[in-house]
């Protein structure tokens, strides 16, 4: 499944983008870096901006929504503010979300879990 030279994280982000595009999201940017953190994927759908943290996990106990901690969510919120300021995005219709990419090495199947954070 993994191509040559690709890290698991990059591979998972590529799959996440494909998943989002199939669900009619427009990918605006990938891997936005700032002094406070990184945004894996910035996407837009129906006028709302989604800031998506991607976690790629093997099937099993670690493949849960707990992969994105409260501290990570707080850091993401700060990074979203930086992004909006840098890109001139109004601060309405902003949605922080996580996308868990779960792969099963035995069946060679990939599944996705998309969650919006409150």
Order of alpha helices (4+ residues) and beta strands (2+ residues): alpha-beta-beta-beta-alpha-beta-beta
